[in-house]
């Protein structure tokens, strides 16, 4: 994968991470399917390198568990930013060469 494609992918995945509703801060990850990747113009190689990898489910879990590791007093927006950063860290670590 080219660096531009990797960046496009993690930006798209980050956009699927959102705050949940309620009194406590929760993170929702609208986990994409292979069809979602294809609709965004990503090929089979990208699907294999992400959804087909063992790290994908670990990343999805870490995203939604982000509030568990936040410091007291951090805003919902800060925690959302941390959750979105999880995506970037996982993708960069696994896909950049």
C-alpha positions as CSV (number, residue, x, y, z in Angstrom):
1,X,0.0,0.0,0.0
2,X,1.1,3.5,-0.7
3,X,1.5,6.0,2.1
4,X,-1.3,8.2,0.6
5,X,-3.7,5.3,0.6
6,X,-2.8,4.4,4.2
7,X,-3.5,8.0,5.3
8,X,-6.8,8.1,3.4
9,X,-7.7,4.8,5.1
10,X,-7.0,5.8,8.7
11,X,-8.7,9.2,8.2
12,X,-11.8,7.4,7.0
13,X,-11.7,4.9,9.8
14,X,-11.2,7.7,12.4
15,X,-14.4,9.3,11.1
16,X,-16.2,6.2,12.1
17,X,-15.2,6.7,15.8
18,X,-17.8,8.8,17.7
19,X,-19.0,9.7,21.1
20,X,-22.0,7.7,22.4
21,X,-25.0,9.2,24.1
22,X,-25.5,9.3,27.8
23,X,-24.3,10.8,31.0
24,X,-20.9,8.9,30.9
25,X,-18.4,9.2,28.1
26,X,-18.6,6.2,25.8
27,X,-17.0,5.6,22.4
28,X,-18.8,4.0,19.5
29,X,-16.8,2.4,16.7
30,X,-18.9,2.0,13.5
31,X,-16.7,-0.9,12.4
32,X,-16.5,-1.0,8.6
33,X,-17.1,-4.2,6.6
34,X,-15.3,-5.4,3.6
35,X,-18.1,-3.8,1.5
36,X,-17.6,-0.5,3.3
37,X,-13.9,-0.6,2.3
38,X,-14.8,-1.4,-1.3
39,X,-17.4,1.5,-1.4
40,X,-14.5,3.8,-0.3
41,X,-12.4,2.6,-3.2
42,X,-10.1,0.3,-1.3
43,X,-9.1,-3.0,-2.8
44,X,-8.9,-6.5,-1.6
45,X,-5.3,-6.1,-0.4
46,X,-6.4,-3.4,2.0
47,X,-9.2,-5.5,3.4
48,X,-6.8,-8.4,3.9
49,X,-4.3,-6.2,5.6
50,X,-6.9,-4.8,8.0
51,X,-10.1,-6.8,8.6
52,X,-8.2,-10.0,7.8
53,X,-5.5,-9.3,10.4
54,X,-5.3,-10.3,14.0
55,X,-4.7,-6.8,15.2
56,X,-8.0,-5.4,13.8
57,X,-10.2,-6.8,16.6
58,X,-7.6,-5.7,19.2
59,X,-7.8,-2.2,17.8
60,X,-11.6,-2.2,17.8
61,X,-11.6,-3.2,21.4
62,X,-9.0,-0.6,22.4
63,X,-11.0,2.1,20.6
64,X,-14.2,1.5,22.6
65,X,-12.3,1.0,25.9
66,X,-10.5,4.3,25.6
67,X,-12.7,6.0,28.3
68,X,-11.5,3.4,30.8
69,X,-8.0,4.8,30.6
70,X,-8.8,8.5,30.6
71,X,-7.7,10.7,33.4
72,X,-10.4,12.2,35.7
73,X,-11.6,15.5,34.4
74,X,-10.7,14.9,30.8
75,X,-13.4,16.2,28.4
76,X,-15.5,14.0,26.2
77,X,-13.8,15.6,23.2
78,X,-10.3,14.8,24.5
79,X,-11.3,11.2,25.0
80,X,-12.8,11.1,21.5
81,X,-9.5,12.4,20.2
82,X,-7.6,9.7,22.1
83,X,-9.9,7.0,20.7
84,X,-9.3,8.3,17.1
85,X,-5.6,8.4,17.8
86,X,-5.8,4.6,18.5
87,X,-6.7,4.1,14.9
88,X,-3.7,6.0,13.6
89,X,-1.3,4.3,16.0
90,X,-2.5,0.8,15.0
91,X,-2.6,1.5,11.3
92,X,0.8,3.2,11.2
93,X,2.4,0.5,13.2
94,X,1.1,-2.3,11.1
95,X,1.0,-0.9,7.6
96,X,3.8,1.7,7.1
97,X,7.0,0.1,5.9
